[in-house]
Amino acid sequence: MFQNSKDTIVAIATAAGRGGVGVVRLSGSDVLPFMNSLIGKPLLPRRATYSGFFDAEGEAIDEGVALYFPGPSSFTGESILELQGHGGMVVLDRLVQRCVELGARVARPGEFSERAFFNDKMDLAQAEAIADLIDASSIEAARSAVRSMQGEFSQLVNELVETMIQVRIFVEAAIDFPEEEIDFLQDKTLAVNLDLLCNDLTEVLAQAQQGAILRDGLTVVLAGKPNAGKSSLLNALAGNDAAIVTSVPGTTRDVLRERITLGGLPLNIIDTAGLRESDNEIEQEGVRRAWKEITSADQVLFVADATDTSNPKLKDLWPEYFQRNLGSTQSVTLLLNKIDLSGHRPGVIDEATLAISVKDKSGFDALASHLQAKAGYLGHGEGLFSARRRHLVALTNALAFVQNGIEQLKGAGAGELLAEDLRQAQNELSEITGQFTSDDLLGRIFSSFCIGK
C-alpha cells in the first residue's frame, strides 16, 4: 500500500461526468518539470494563473486556472500542482495521460490523503473525516464531519491518552522503584485519577456513538403481511414513488432501499416482500430475501392492518418471528397502519406499538421520536463529531481495559496488571489517531476513499 511514496502522483479530483469545471491534481517532491511542460512558465505560489495546458507538441489540451502549492505547506505536505479546466472527461483524461507521459503515476484511491497523513498534515481520524464529509447524507452529518476534520475528536482522544500516560507514569514508577514504598491501595490520588479516566472515556464513547449514528444511520426494515401498507409507508417516508403500490397482494417481490433523514436521524429504509406462504417461485424468493434483511436490521417495523385486528399484540400477529428464535424483541416495533379506517388514535400505544396512518401521515412524529430513541440518538447538538465503528470498538476496548485494571488493583493490589491494562488501553486509543496502527488497517481505510482525495 505504501510503496513508491516518493513518486509524483496524478488524478482527476472532481466527480466523473460532464461539468463546468474539472480538476486534475499532481503531488510529489518536485512538480516544477510538470509545470514547465504543461504550462510553459513558472507559477507564483498560491496565486491563481490563467493559462493554457499543452501536450508534447505544444498544442493546447485545454485552458483554465493553474495553482501551485510548494511543500511542505500544502494539503499533502508535498508540492502540489492543480489544473482547473473544463469538466469533460475526454479533456481531463488527456491531461492525466500527459502527466503520465511526463513521469507521473496515476494515484491510488485515497493516496493524496494518505500522503497528508504520513507527512503529519493530519492524523488518521481527520483523514477519515474527509471521506465522511464527502459521503455526508445530512446537514448534521456534514457538520460533525467538519468538526472531526478540524481535529475536535482527535483532541479529545489525545487528552485521554495524555491522562492515561500520567497515570501510567505513577504506576510504573511505583513498580520500578519499590524502595519509595508507594502503596497502591492507600493512594487516593491514583483511585481518583482512574475514576476520572473512566468517566472521561465513557463520555467520549457516548459522543462517538452519536457521531457514528449520524454517519452510518439506522437500518430499518419494513416487514409484514401483504397489503399492510409497507410500500406506501416507504413512499411516504421517501417523499417519492420509490415502490409500486397496488391492491394486488404480493406486489413487492424484491428488496427496495431508500436513504432518508427523519427528524435529523439518517435512516436506511428497506421495504420487503409481504410475508406469506406462496406457490409462486418469485414470491418465495422475495420472502426469503425479506427474512434475510429482517435478521440483520437495526430496527424492524412490523406493519399490520389496524382494521384486521382487535388484539394488537406482536406475538399474535407475527408468531413466525418468535418461532425462528431471532432474539430480543427490543429491535421490533409493531406499527398499526390504516388507523384512519380503524378509529385508533395516532401515536404511541405502548413502548413496542405505534399507531399511524400512511394515508394522512398521522403518527409520523411519534414514529420519528420512537426511532430516535431506539437508535440512542439525542438530536441536534453542538460538539458532535464524526466517528466510525472502529472508533467505537477502540474506545469500548480502552474503557474495558481501564475497568479491568481497576478491578485488578482493588482485588489483588496488582500494580503490574494495572500497568499492562493501561498500556493496552493507550494502544487502543492510539489506533484512532494512527499513532499505533497496523499497515493492514491503514490500507483498508485509505483504499475506501475516492480517487483524487
Number of C-alpha atoms within 10 A of each C-alpha: 14 12 6 9 14 13 16 24 25 29 28 23 19 19 14 12 10 12 12 8 12 22 21 21 23 28 30 23 16 18 20 18 13 19 21 13 17 23 21 15 11 12 18 13 13 13 12 15 16 15 19 20 24 19 19 11 6 13 10 14 17 18 16 17 17 24 20 23 22 22 16 15 12 16 20 25 23 24 21 27 25 21 29 24 24 19 18 15 16 13 15 25 14 14 26 22 18 20 25 16 12 15 15 21 19 20 20 19 18 21 26 26 26 29 21 20 21 16 15 12 18 24 21 25 25 27 26 25 27 21 20 24 22 13 15 21 19 16 13 23 27 22 19 29 31 20 21 27 25 18 19 20 26 23 13 14 22 17 12 19 20 13 17 20 15 11 20 20 12 14 19 15 13 18 18 10 10 10 8 10 9 15 12 19 15 9 10 11 11 17 17 11 15 20 15 13 20 19 13 18 22 16 12 17 20 15 19 22 23 23 26 23 22 32 28 21 23 24 19 23 29 27 30 26 19 22 21 23 26 30 28 21 22 24 19 17 20 18 10 10 12 17 20 10 16 13 9 9 14 19 17 23 18 18 16 17 18 15 16 19 19 17 15 18 26 23 22 19 25 23 29 28 30 28 20 13 9 11 7 10 9 12 21 18 13 21 25 16 16 24 17 12 21 24 14 12 20 18 22 25 25 23 27 26 21 23 16 12 13 8 9 17 12 19 13 10 17 17 10 12 17 13 9 8 8 11 10 8 14 12 16 22 23 25 30 29 28 25 21 19 11 16 10 17 15 21 20 16 15 10 10 17 20 23 27 27 25 23 14 12 15 19 19 20 14 16 23 16 16 19 20 20 12 16 19 13 19 12 14 11 9 9 13 24 29 35 28 20 15 12 21 20 15 20 25 17 17 24 24 16 22 26 20 16 23 24 15 17 19 15 10 11 15 17 21 17 17 23 21 16 23 27 17 15 24 26 19 24 27 20 20 26 23 20 13 13 15 10 11 9 11 16 14 11 17 23 15 12 23 16 21 23 23
